[in-house]
Amino acid sequence: MDTQTRRTRIRTFAQAQGKVMATNLATDLGVAVQTIRRDLRQLCAAGLLERTHGGAVLPSGVSNIGYGDRRALNRDIKIRIARRTAQLIPDNASLFLNIGTTTEAVAHALHAHRNLMVVTNNLNVANILASNPSCDVVVTGGSLRRSDGGLVGDLAALAIDRFKVDFAVIGASAIDLSGDLLDFDPAEVRVSQQVIKAARSTILVADSTKFTRKAPVKIASLAQVDHFVTDRVPSEALVNRCEDWGTRLAQVPSGKG
């Protein structure tokens, strides 16, 4: 395998898993760990990955990765998270679904629910739920973010302020080990904060790769979340904090099958 092919495969693994480890890559690609470390240094120098202890993650910081890449990232885990979330939402409920690939997976998982009213600032979610004849869909106004079909800004926040829904299903671009939920766009964050205020119960849906990422704008704290559906919480201290805050954890299997 030539160097370029190997580095392309490393990026593919990173996009699928969120994080790659040098030792695992060496085994999977049949090369020495030193070769993988050299590849990771070059990929990180080019801004394509970010180094972590023993490996690398997708780049983050002040800008998000592309929406298509996010859709592909941990797709199977997002489906499991979505199915578990759908179990928390009964028929005859009102809810808000915000921007994000995991909330889109939740929309798919609600296909058999009856008599729902869903408010959303996500055009993708609206299109998904349009196939459910027993679901009323309300789309907020706002400025269209073409990269992901999101509606953000003052108009979206004002529209949400007119509702009081049973559930808010929200995502986050990153989660700090202190329990802070983070994102990149202040306009989106304002909408997310309004959504939390407008809901009787808040459900955070996020896979464990969000703990390996960074983002500059705070949405809220896990202390403000009623349910957190994920595949893994990497810190026992944070698990204990969630228990103290009354944030109920639902962890789905992260393996295949």
C-alpha positions as CSV (number, residue, x, y, z in Angstrom):
1,M,0.0,0.0,0.0
2,D,1.5,3.4,-1.0
3,T,1.6,6.3,1.4
4,Q,-1.2,8.3,-0.2
5,T,-3.6,5.3,-0.1
6,R,-2.7,4.5,3.5
7,R,-3.3,8.1,4.6
8,T,-6.6,8.2,2.8
9,R,-7.7,5.1,4.6
10,I,-6.6,6.7,7.9
11,R,-8.9,9.7,7.2
12,T,-11.7,7.3,6.2
13,F,-11.4,5.5,9.6
14,A,-11.3,8.8,11.4
15,Q,-14.5,10.0,9.6
16,A,-16.3,6.7,10.5
17,Q,-15.1,6.5,14.1
18,G,-14.4,10.0,15.1
19,K,-11.1,8.9,16.7
20,V,-8.2,6.6,15.5
21,M,-5.5,4.9,17.5
22,A,-2.0,4.4,16.1
23,T,-1.7,0.8,17.4
24,N,-5.1,-0.2,15.9
25,L,-4.3,1.4,12.6
26,A,-0.9,-0.4,12.4
27,T,-2.7,-3.7,12.8
28,D,-5.5,-2.9,10.4
29,L,-3.2,-1.5,7.7
30,G,-0.3,-4.0,8.2
31,V,2.5,-1.5,8.8
32,A,4.7,-0.5,11.7
33,V,3.3,1.8,14.5
34,Q,6.2,4.2,13.7
35,T,4.9,4.5,10.1
36,I,1.4,5.3,11.3
37,R,2.7,7.9,13.7
38,R,4.6,9.5,10.8
39,D,1.4,9.5,8.8
40,L,-0.6,11.1,11.7
41,R,2.0,13.8,12.1
42,Q,1.7,14.7,8.4
43,L,-2.1,14.6,8.4
44,C,-2.2,16.8,11.5
45,A,0.3,19.2,10.0
46,A,-2.0,19.5,7.0
47,G,-5.0,20.3,9.3
48,L,-6.8,17.1,8.4
49,L,-6.6,15.5,11.8
50,E,-5.8,16.6,15.4
51,R,-3.3,14.6,17.6
52,T,-4.5,13.0,20.8
53,H,-2.6,10.7,23.2
54,G,-1.9,7.6,21.1
55,G,-3.8,8.7,18.0
56,A,-5.8,11.4,16.4
57,V,-9.4,12.8,16.0
58,L,-11.2,14.8,13.4
59,P,-10.2,18.5,13.5
60,S,-12.3,20.9,15.6
61,G,-12.0,24.1,17.5
62,V,-13.6,27.1,15.8
63,S,-15.2,25.5,12.8
64,N,-17.3,22.4,12.3
65,I,-16.6,19.5,9.9
66,G,-18.7,19.2,6.8
67,Y,-22.3,18.1,7.2
68,G,-21.9,15.1,4.8
69,D,-18.9,13.9,6.9
70,R,-20.9,14.3,10.1
71,R,-23.8,12.3,8.6
72,A,-21.4,9.4,7.9
73,L,-19.7,9.6,11.3
74,N,-20.8,6.8,13.7
75,R,-23.9,6.2,11.6
76,D,-24.8,2.9,13.3
77,I,-24.4,4.3,16.8
78,K,-26.6,7.3,15.9
79,I,-29.3,4.9,14.8
80,R,-29.1,3.1,18.1
81,I,-29.3,6.4,20.0
82,A,-32.2,7.5,17.9
83,R,-34.2,4.3,18.6
84,R,-33.6,4.6,22.3
85,T,-34.7,8.2,22.2
86,A,-37.8,7.3,20.4
87,Q,-38.7,5.0,23.3
88,L,-38.7,8.0,25.6
89,I,-41.3,9.8,23.5
90,P,-44.9,8.6,23.7
91,D,-47.6,9.0,21.1
92,N,-49.7,12.1,21.5
93,A,-46.7,14.3,22.4
94,S,-45.3,17.6,21.3
95,L,-41.6,18.0,20.8
96,F,-38.9,20.1,19.3
97,L,-36.1,18.7,17.1
98,N,-33.1,21.0,16.4
99,I,-30.2,20.9,14.0
100,G,-28.0,17.9,13.8
101,T,-27.4,14.6,12.2
102,T,-28.4,12.7,15.3
103,T,-31.7,14.6,15.6
104,E,-32.3,13.7,12.0
105,A,-31.8,10.0,13.0
106,V,-34.4,10.6,15.8
107,A,-36.8,11.9,13.2
108,H,-36.5,8.7,11.2
109,A,-37.0,6.6,14.4
110,L,-40.3,8.4,15.0
111,H,-41.8,7.1,11.8
112,A,-44.3,4.8,13.6
113,H,-45.4,7.3,16.3
114,R,-48.9,8.7,16.2
115,N,-50.4,12.1,16.9
116,L,-47.1,14.0,17.3
117,M,-46.7,17.7,16.9
118,V,-43.0,18.4,16.0
119,V,-41.6,21.9,15.9
120,T,-38.2,22.1,14.2
121,N,-35.7,24.6,12.8
122,N,-34.2,21.8,10.7
123,L,-35.5,21.5,7.1
124,N,-34.1,18.0,6.9
125,V,-36.1,16.9,9.9
126,A,-39.3,18.5,8.4
127,N,-38.8,16.5,5.2
128,I,-38.2,13.3,7.0
129,L,-41.3,13.6,9.1
130,A,-43.4,14.7,6.1
131,S,-43.8,10.9,5.4
132,N,-45.6,10.3,8.7
133,P,-49.2,11.3,8.1
134,S,-49.9,11.2,11.8
135,C,-47.3,13.9,12.6
136,D,-48.0,17.6,12.4
137,V,-44.8,19.5,11.5
138,V,-44.2,23.2,12.3
139,V,-41.1,24.8,10.8
140,T,-39.7,27.9,12.5
141,G,-38.7,30.9,10.5
142,G,-35.1,32.2,10.5
143,S,-32.1,32.5,8.3
144,L,-31.4,29.4,6.2
145,R,-27.9,27.9,6.7
146,R,-27.5,26.1,3.4
147,S,-24.7,23.9,4.6
148,D,-27.1,21.8,6.8
149,G,-30.7,23.0,6.2
150,G,-30.8,24.7,9.6
151,L,-32.9,27.8,10.4
152,V,-31.1,30.1,12.9
153,G,-31.1,33.7,14.2
154,D,-33.6,36.0,15.9
155,L,-36.7,34.9,13.9
156,A,-36.2,31.3,14.8
157,A,-35.7,32.1,18.5
158,L,-38.9,34.3,18.5
159,A,-40.9,31.5,16.8
160,I,-39.8,29.0,19.4
161,D,-40.8,31.4,22.2
162,R,-44.4,30.9,21.3
163,F,-44.4,27.2,22.1
164,K,-44.3,25.0,25.2
165,V,-43.6,21.5,24.2
166,D,-43.4,18.2,26.1
167,F,-39.9,17.3,24.9
168,A,-36.9,19.0,23.3
169,V,-34.5,16.7,21.5
170,I,-31.2,18.6,21.0
171,G,-27.7,17.8,19.9
172,A,-24.3,19.4,20.5
173,S,-21.1,19.7,18.5
174,A,-18.9,19.0,21.5
175,I,-19.2,18.1,25.2
176,D,-16.7,19.2,27.7
177,L,-15.8,16.8,30.5
178,S,-17.1,19.4,33.0
179,G,-20.6,18.8,31.4
180,D,-20.8,21.9,29.2
181,L,-22.6,21.4,25.9
182,L,-20.8,23.4,23.1
183,D,-21.4,24.5,19.6
184,F,-19.8,26.6,16.9
185,D,-22.4,29.1,15.7
186,P,-23.7,31.7,18.3
187,A,-26.9,32.1,16.2
188,E,-27.6,28.3,16.5
189,V,-26.7,28.3,20.2
190,R,-29.3,31.1,20.9
191,V,-32.0,28.9,19.3
192,S,-30.9,25.8,21.2
193,Q,-31.1,27.8,24.5
194,Q,-34.6,29.0,23.6
195,V,-35.6,25.4,22.8
196,I,-34.5,24.2,26.3
197,K,-36.6,27.0,27.9
198,A,-39.6,26.0,25.8
199,A,-39.6,22.3,26.8
200,R,-40.9,20.5,29.8
201,S,-38.2,17.9,29.4
202,T,-34.9,18.0,27.5
203,I,-33.2,15.1,25.9
204,L,-29.6,15.4,24.7
205,V,-28.6,13.0,21.9
206,A,-24.9,12.7,21.3
207,D,-22.4,10.0,20.6
208,S,-19.1,9.7,22.6
209,T,-17.0,11.3,19.9
210,K,-18.4,14.6,21.0
211,F,-16.2,14.2,24.1
212,T,-13.1,14.3,21.9
213,R,-14.0,17.5,20.2
214,K,-13.9,21.2,21.1
215,A,-16.2,24.1,20.2
216,P,-16.1,27.7,21.4
217,V,-19.8,28.6,22.3
218,K,-21.6,27.2,25.4
219,I,-25.2,26.0,24.9
220,A,-26.0,24.8,28.4
221,S,-24.9,22.3,31.0
222,L,-25.8,18.6,31.4
223,A,-27.3,19.8,34.6
224,Q,-30.1,21.4,32.5
225,V,-30.8,18.1,30.7
226,D,-33.3,15.5,31.8
227,H,-32.1,12.6,29.7
228,F,-28.7,12.0,28.0
229,V,-28.8,9.3,25.4
230,T,-25.3,8.2,24.2
231,D,-23.1,5.2,23.7
232,R,-20.4,6.0,26.3
233,V,-19.5,8.6,29.0
234,P,-15.7,8.5,29.2
235,S,-15.5,9.9,32.7
236,E,-16.7,8.2,35.9
237,A,-16.7,11.7,37.5
238,L,-19.1,13.0,34.9
239,V,-21.4,10.0,35.4
240,N,-21.5,10.8,39.1
241,R,-22.2,14.5,38.3
242,C,-25.1,13.5,36.1
243,E,-26.5,11.4,38.9
244,D,-26.2,14.4,41.3
245,W,-27.8,16.7,38.7
246,G,-30.7,14.3,38.1
247,T,-29.7,13.8,34.5
248,R,-30.7,10.3,33.5
249,L,-28.2,8.4,31.4
250,A,-29.2,5.9,28.7
251,Q,-26.2,4.2,27.1
252,V,-26.7,2.2,23.9
253,P,-24.3,-0.5,22.8
254,S,-21.4,0.9,20.8
255,G,-20.4,-2.4,19.1
256,K,-21.7,-3.9,15.9
257,G,-24.8,-6.0,15.9
